[in-house]
Amino acid sequence: MKLNLTPRLRLLAAFVCGLVAPFAFAPYGLWPLMPLSILGLLLLLKPEQSGFKLGFCYGLGWFGYGIHWVHVSMAEFGGMPLVVSLALMALLVAYLSLYPAFSCWLANKWQGRRGALYFLMWFPSCWLLGEWLRSWVLTGFPWLQPGYSQIDSPLAAIAPVFGLYGVTWLVLLLAAAGALIVRQSGKARWLACAIIALPLIVGGIFTGTSWTDAQPSLKVALVQGNVPLDIKWLPQHRAASLVMYQQETAAIEDADVIVWPESAIAALEYEVIDFLHDLDGQLLNKQQALITGVIAHDLQSNAYYNALVTLGQQGEQAGASSEYYYESPNRYYKNHLLPIGEFVPFEQLLRPLAPFFNLPMSSFNRGDTMQQNLQVKGHHWLAAICYEIAFGELLRPQFTPETDAIITVSNDAWFGTSIGPQQHLEIAQMRALEFGRPVLRSTNTGVTAIIDRFGNIQQRAPEYQQLTLNGEVIPATGVTPYQRFGLWPMALVVLLGLSSSLVTRLRQRLLKPATDN
């Protein structure tokens, strides 16, 4: 099958294929659209073209709609004119589109006949390489990686084994097998049918497989403050906000652990030290623990951190509890900071340009890459603040044999009622599945949720309401294959795929003398 399209129509078709892709992700969840979207792109790729423009147009559609919510934070809360915020969003979309453009360009470097090796090994490896680069270049932006779209599909069951990249690889295999069916005939088509069936069968086999061991359940309460951003950081509103959180917490009687969202305390820690000491005492009397976001200030280094601190009962027994004190060690400092929002690159140049570059607390310092888990009620919880939950390889080394849950807090009010917070929740689901640990997600405006170790949402709070989500979480310990081996298995897959080009070239050289004779 050949698509006889003019170059311009081919680029337009690539854009439309990319535009379809975001509907495979939350909140739409039409997961079959992701492999179909990539299949469309594969069918559009022509050997005689570079592939760069085609991949770039695909990226414009993919990210143009997929991350349009970035504009909300700049226009509504950053004080930028609409034209400027749209221009900056377009610049980000164009930058992200360079990665599928690179993948398609590399894919068209293939020198041999476009058969099974090209579709099943070379192209998926080129795409995975592009995804890996996107996850760390310029601090990384791994949003909308194809694997996330499969959280509700049979392919998601592979996540504890090969991680997010393994699920992405299976998506690419499905697309590649579809291209083989369309482009080839005979044995190649039968092979393609087997390739399509295999991931679905394997996924079905692994669905429900428990890689970690469940522990006794724990009662938790996630407080969603719903504090509007336009008043959140105003000093005159601080007292009202603290009273609200304290009242919500005082009404919680039977929860073992209470969680407040990111920067729930919109103040420097030492400015509210008396409040924290009083709250700590109340929690100890009720034998409860609390985790809250606050802004920490290291007096010795004069460094500021986006932090989580623990109050109340930290050990399993009441007698093992230790009182909270300023700079107590049972805390977490955010390591992977968000560009512009938490630190400003080229600060001297950008800060004078617009109010957006002077967002509240946009000069944080990085916490250490390796930090201890938070201890609450004798449990060890691995912490991730907001954007960090998107980086599985950042979290993986911080697991210990005692780690039995993941706690992530966020303030997605920056993105309004857009699809961004829904995508963020989907990412947290993938982390639960990869590591076989429940995830507690506490946010200011939503989506606040409790996710089990299989990536399923157990409970979810409605957005933009002040409330407390009460529920139970089942901690789990153990090691998933992905937690043990990380990206190494998929790195080998990529290397094997890229080496397939050498096989074709070697075969051509071996056949050339026979042809000449």
N, C-alpha and C positions, 0 to 999 in steps of 0.2 A: 504493500500500500504506500503510495506516494502522495504527499500533500502538495499540489501544484498551486502554491500561493505566491503572490508577489512579495518581495522583501518587506515592504511596509505592512502588508497584511499578516505576514509571518510574525513580525514584531508585535503587532496588535494582538494576535492570537496568544503570544507568550504572556503579554500583560494580563489578558483575561484569565489564562490558566493560573497565574499568580494571584489574581483577585479572588479566585475560588478558594484558595488554600486557607485563609483565615476562618472560613466557615466550618472547617474541620475541628477547630479549637473551641474552648469555652468562650461564650456561653452557648454556642450553637451545638457543638458536639457531633457534627456530621462527619465522623471519622473516616468513612470510605473516600471522602473528597480529597484527602491528602495524597494517597497513592495515585488517584485519578488525575489530580493536578500535575504531579510530576510526570506521569505517563504522557499527558498532553505535551509537556515541555520536551520530553524525549523524542516524541514523534516529529516535533518541529525542528530538531537539531539536524543540520545538513553537514556532511563531511567536508564539503568545499568551503564552508564559512568558518569564521573564527569561533563563533558561539558566544562571544563576549556580549554583544549587543542583545542577543536573545535572552541570555541569563539575566542581564541587567533589567530588561523590560519585565521579565518574570518577577524579579525582586521588587520593582516599582509597584506592581500590583499586590504582591504578597505583603510587603511591609507598609505600603501606602495606606491600606485599610487596616492591616493587622495591628499597627502601633499608632494609629491616628490619635489615640487618647493622650499621647505625650503632649499634644498641643494644649490640652485642657490646663495642665499645670502652669504652662507659660502664659497663656492668655488670661485665665481667670484668677490665678493666684500669684503669678510672677510680675504682673504690672506691665506686660509687654503689649504694644499695639497688635491688633489681629494680624495685620500684614506681616509683621516681623516674626510673630510666633509661627505662622504658617510657613514662612520662608525657612526658619530654623528646623521645623519638623520635616520639610521637604529635603533639607540638607542631610538630616539624619537618615531619612529613607533612602536617599541616593547613596550614602555611605554604606548602609547595610546591604544594598542591592549589589555592591561590588563583590560580595562573597558568592552568591549564585552565579554572577557573571564570571568570576574566577573559575568556579567549578565547571561551568559549561565550556569555557575557553580551554581548560585543561583536558576535558573530556574529548574535545575535537582535535587534540594532539595525537589521538589514536592513529596508528599507521596501517593497521591491518583491516581485514574484512570485518564488517560490523555484524558479528554473530553472537553466540552465547557468551564468549569471553568478554566482549565489549559491554554487553548489557548487564550481565550478572556480576562481573568483577570490576571492570575498569570504571564505569560510570558511578556505581555506588561508592567506590573508594575516593574518586574525585570529589563527590559531594560531601562525604564524611570529612575529608580533609578541610574543605571550606567551612563546614560547621565547627570543627575544632578551632580553626583560626578565628572565627567569629566569637568564640567563647573566651578568648584571652587577649587578643590584640586591643590596645587602647583600653585596658582593664576588662574588656569583654562585654558583650551584650547577647547572651544565648537565648533570648526570648523567641518564642514561636519555632523552636526546633521541631522538626516533623514528629519526633517521637512523643512529644507532649500531647499531640492530637489523638493519640491512641489510648489514652488513659481508660476509656470505656470499651476498648476493643479487645479481642482475644490476644493480640500482640503484646498488650501491657504485661502479661504474665511472664514475659522474658526479662522484664526490668530487674528483678532481683538477681538474675544470672549475669546479664551483660550490661545492665544500666541503661540510661536514656539513649546512649549512642547505639546500643544493640537494637533497641526498638526502632530507632531511626533507620538503621541498616535494613531491618525487615520491611519497613515501608518502601525503601528504595528497591528492594528485591521484588516486591509486589509490582511496583511500577515497571521495573525492568522486564519482568516476566510478561507483563501485558504488552510491552513493546515487542518482545520476541514473537508473541502470538500474532500480532498485527503484521510484523515485517518479515517473518520467516515462515517456513512450511516444513512438513515432514517431521523428522525426529526433534527438531528444535522446538516445534509447537508442543509436542508431548512433554519435553523437558520443561518448558515454560509452565504447562499445566501442573506438573508435579511441584515446581517451585512455588506456585501460587497456593497449592494445597498444604505444603509442608509447614510454613509458618503458622497457618491457622490451626493445623493439627497439633503442632508442638505447643502453641499457645493454649489450646484447649486442655492439653495434658497437664500443663503447669498451673492452670487457673485453680486457685484455692490452695496451692501447695504452701505449707507453712515452713519457711526457712529459719524462723526464730521461735523461741519458746515463750509462751504467754505466762505472765505473772499475775498475782492477785490484782483485781481491779482497784481503781483509785477514783474517788469523787473529786471532780474539778468544777471550777466556776470561772468563766471567761467574761470579764466586764468590758462591755462596749460603750465607751463614754459618749460617742457622737458629738464631740466638741467641735463646733465650726472652726475652720482654719482662720477665718478673718479675725477671730478673737482669741484663738488658742494661745498665742505667744504674747498677748498683751498683759503686762504686770497687774493691771487693775482687775483682770479676770481670774488671776491665779487662785485666789482664795476660794472663789465659787467653784472652780473646777476641782480643787482638792476636797472640798466638802462633799461634792457630788460623788466622787470616787469612794470617799470614806463611808458615806451613807450606804452606797451600794454594797460595800464590803461588810459593813456591820450587819446587814440584813441576811448575809449568807451564814447559815448555821451548820450545815452538814458537809460542806466541801472540805476536803483535805488540803487542796492547793487552789489558790486564787491567782489569776493572771490579769494584769492590766496591760494595755497595748504599748506600742512604741511611743516614747516621750509622753506618756500619760501625765507625768509630772513635768510640765513645760517650764522647768527652772533648773538652775544649777543645784547640784546635790547639797552643797553646804548652805544654800539659802533656805532649804526646807528641812534642815537636820532635826529640829525639834519635832516637826510633824512626823518624820520617819521614825524617830525614837518612840513617840507615843503610839504610832500604829504598830510598831514592832511588839510593844508590850501587850497591846490588845490581842494580837495574833497568837502570842505565846500563851496567853491565858486561855484561849480557845483551842490551842494545839493545832493551829493552822499555819500554812506557809503561804507566802505571797511573792510573786515575781512582778516587778514593774519596770517600765522604761523611765529613764531619767538622764539628765546631762551631767556627766561626771567631770570633775576638774582635778587633775593631778597638780597639787600645789608645788611640788619640787620641780617638775619640768614645765609647768604652766601649759600643759596640754589638755585639750578638751575631747571628750569621747561620747559617742552615742552608746549608752550603756544599759544593761539590765542588772538590777540588784535584787537580792533576796532578803526577805524579812520573815520573822516568825520562826517556826519550828523547822530547822534544817536537818537534824538527825532523825532517825526512825523513832526513837524514844524521846519523851518530853525531857528527860534528864540530860539527854545528849545535845539539847539545843544550846546555841550560843547567841547572845544578844547581838543585834546589829550595831555596828559602829562605822564611822566615816572611813571610807577606803577599805572596808572589810574585804577579805579575799574572795568570798563567795559571790562573784559577779562576772559579767561578761562585757567586753568592749568590742564594738563592731570593727571588723577587719576590712571587709570589702566595701569601700565607700562608693556612693553614687556620685559620678561626676556632675558638677554644677550644684546638685542638691546638698551634698555634704562636703565637697571640696571643689575649689574652682581652679582648673588647670589654666596656666598662663594668667594668674590672678591679677597681676598689675595691669594687664592689657584689658581683660574682660570686665572686671568689677565696675569701672566707670561707665560702661556702655549702657547698662539698663538695670532697673531695679531687680529683674529676675536673677541677676548674678549676686544679689545681696539677700537671698532668701534667709529666713531665720536659721541660725546654727549651720551655716554653710562653710565653716572652717574647722571641721573636725580633724582629729588625728586618728591614725589607724591603730587598732588594737593588735596584739600579737597574733600571728598566724595560728599558733598552737596555744589553746587555752583550756583550762579545766572545765569540765561539765558543771552546771549549776546543781547544787545539792538541796533538795526539798523533801522533807518528810522521809529521809533515808533513801530517796531515789536520785538517780543521776540523769540529768536532762541536758542534751546537747542543744546549745542555743544558736539561733540564726536571726538576725534582725533584718526585716524587710527584704531587700534585694538579694541578700546572701543566700536565701533558700533556693535561688536559681543555679547555684554552683555546687553540684554534688561533690566535685573533687576538692572543694574547700572544706566541706563537712567531713568527708570520709576519714582523713587521718585523725580526727578528733574523737572518734568513737573509742570507747574502752569496753572491757568485758562487763562493766557495771551499767553502761549506758542503756536505759530502757525506754526512752522517749525523746522526741525532738520538740522543742518549744520555739515557735517563731512568732514574732510580733511585727506589726506594720501599722502605717498610717496612710492608707490608700485614698484618703479624702482628697489628696492632691489631684486625683484623676476623675473626680466627680462620679457621675452615674454611667461612665463609659464602660467598655468591655474589659479595660485593663485589670481591675480587681478580680474579675472572674478568671482571667488568664493566670493571674498570680496564684489563686487558689488551686488551679489545675497543676501548676508547677509544684506546689506543696504536696499534692497527692502523689506525684511521681517520686518525690524524695521518700515518702512513707513506704512506697512500694519497693524502691531500690534497696532500702536499708532494713525493711521488715520491722519498722518501729512506728508506733502511733505518732501523729503530729497534732499538736495543739496550736491553733492559729488564732491569736487575739489581735483585733484591729480596732482602730478608733471609730470607723464608720461602717466597716464590713469589707471583706466577707469574713466574719468570725465563725470558726468551725472546729469540730473535732473529727479527725481523720484516723481510721484504724490502720493497722499495720499492713493491710492489703490494699491501701490506697482508696478505700471507700469512705465517703462522707457519712459519719454516724449521725452527727447533728450539725445544724447550720442555722445561724441567726439571721433574721431579716436585716437588710441594710438600712442605714440612716435612721436607726432608732436607738435610744438610750435604753440599754437592757443588760441583763446578765444571763449568759448561756450556761445552764447547769447540765452536767452530764457525768458519765463515767468513762474512764479511759483504761484500757488494758495494756499495761507496760509489757515490753518484750525484750528479751536478751538473746544473744546469739550472733552469728555471722552469716550474712548472705554471700554468695559467690562474688557479686559485684563489690561488696564491702571488702572482701579479701584481696581481690585481684585488680580492682579499679579498671582503668582504661586499657590495660595491657592486652587482653584478648582482642579488643576491637582494633588496637594499633596493629596487631599481627594481621588482622583481616584487611586493613587498609594497605599494609605493605605487600601482602600477597596479591591484592587487587591491582596495585600499581605495577607490580612485577609482571603481570600478565601481558603488558605491552612488550616486555623483553622477550617473552615466549613467542609472540607473533613475529617479531623482527628476526629472531633466531630461525624460526621456521621458514621465513621468506629467504633468508640467506642460504639455508640448506637446500631449498628447492630451486634456487636460481641457477646453479651449475647444470642441473638436470634439464632445465628449460633451455639453457644456452646450447646444450649438446643436441 
